[in-house]
Amino acid sequence: MFNAAIQTLLSGDLNAIGLVLGFVGGLLLFFFGLPPMGVLNQGAYVEIETTPRMKLYIRLSQLGLALIAGGFACQFLALRPA
């Protein structure tokens, strides 16, 4: 079962690649949350100190969003006529 799935991914099937990218991106968002919106922090009276761990979580959540977007793009490109 896994051999067939790996062969499909290695053959360059854009739909399968898009599914994997979307799944991994969804997992990253589930574990690290959505990145904070800078608009909500504007006008705050107290400046929030950003720790290295917070920076890591923000980067991983942004990566998750990018993977989901890339997955959608791959699946959309897979719809092109052969």
C-alpha positions as CSV (number, residue, x, y, z in Angstrom):
1,M,0.0,0.0,0.0
2,F,2.7,2.5,1.0
3,N,4.8,1.4,-2.0
4,A,2.0,2.4,-4.4
5,A,1.6,5.7,-2.6
6,I,5.3,6.5,-2.8
7,Q,5.4,5.5,-6.5
8,T,2.5,7.9,-7.2
9,L,4.3,10.8,-5.4
10,L,7.6,10.1,-7.2
11,S,5.9,9.9,-10.6
12,G,5.0,13.6,-10.2
13,D,1.2,13.3,-9.8
14,L,0.3,16.8,-8.9
15,N,-3.0,15.8,-7.3
16,A,-1.2,13.4,-4.9
17,I,1.6,16.0,-4.2
18,G,-1.1,18.6,-3.4
19,L,-2.8,16.3,-1.0
20,V,0.4,15.6,0.9
21,L,1.3,19.3,1.0
22,G,-2.1,20.2,2.3
23,F,-2.1,17.4,4.9
24,V,1.4,18.4,6.2
25,G,0.4,22.1,6.3
26,G,-2.8,21.2,8.2
27,L,-0.8,19.3,10.8
28,L,1.6,22.2,11.2
29,L,-1.4,24.6,11.7
30,F,-3.0,22.2,14.2
31,F,0.1,22.0,16.4
32,F,1.4,25.5,16.1
33,G,-1.7,27.6,15.5
34,L,-2.3,30.4,13.1
35,P,0.3,33.1,12.9
36,P,-0.7,36.3,14.7
37,M,-2.0,39.2,12.7
38,G,0.1,42.3,13.0
39,V,-2.9,44.5,12.8
40,L,-4.2,43.3,16.2
41,N,-0.9,44.3,17.9
42,Q,-0.9,47.9,16.6
43,G,-1.8,50.5,19.1
44,A,-1.1,48.2,22.0
45,Y,0.0,50.0,25.2
46,V,2.4,47.2,26.2
47,E,5.0,45.9,23.8
48,I,5.2,42.1,23.7
49,E,8.6,40.6,23.9
50,T,9.1,38.0,21.2
51,T,11.0,34.9,22.5
52,P,12.9,32.5,20.2
53,R,10.2,29.9,20.8
54,M,7.5,32.3,19.7
55,K,9.5,33.1,16.6
56,L,9.8,29.3,15.8
57,Y,6.0,28.8,16.3
58,I,5.3,31.8,14.0
59,R,7.6,30.5,11.3
60,L,6.2,27.0,11.5
61,S,2.6,28.3,11.3
62,Q,3.5,30.4,8.3
63,L,5.2,27.4,6.7
64,G,1.9,25.4,7.3
65,L,-0.1,28.1,5.5
66,A,2.4,28.1,2.6
67,L,2.2,24.3,2.3
68,I,-1.6,24.4,2.2
69,A,-1.5,27.1,-0.5
70,G,1.0,25.1,-2.5
71,G,-1.1,22.0,-2.1
72,F,-4.1,23.9,-3.5
73,A,-2.0,25.2,-6.4
74,C,-0.8,21.7,-7.2
75,Q,-4.3,20.3,-7.2
76,F,-5.5,23.1,-9.4
77,L,-2.7,22.5,-11.9
78,A,-3.6,18.8,-11.9
79,L,-7.0,19.7,-13.4
80,R,-5.5,20.9,-16.7
81,P,-6.5,18.8,-19.7
82,A,-4.1,16.1,-20.7
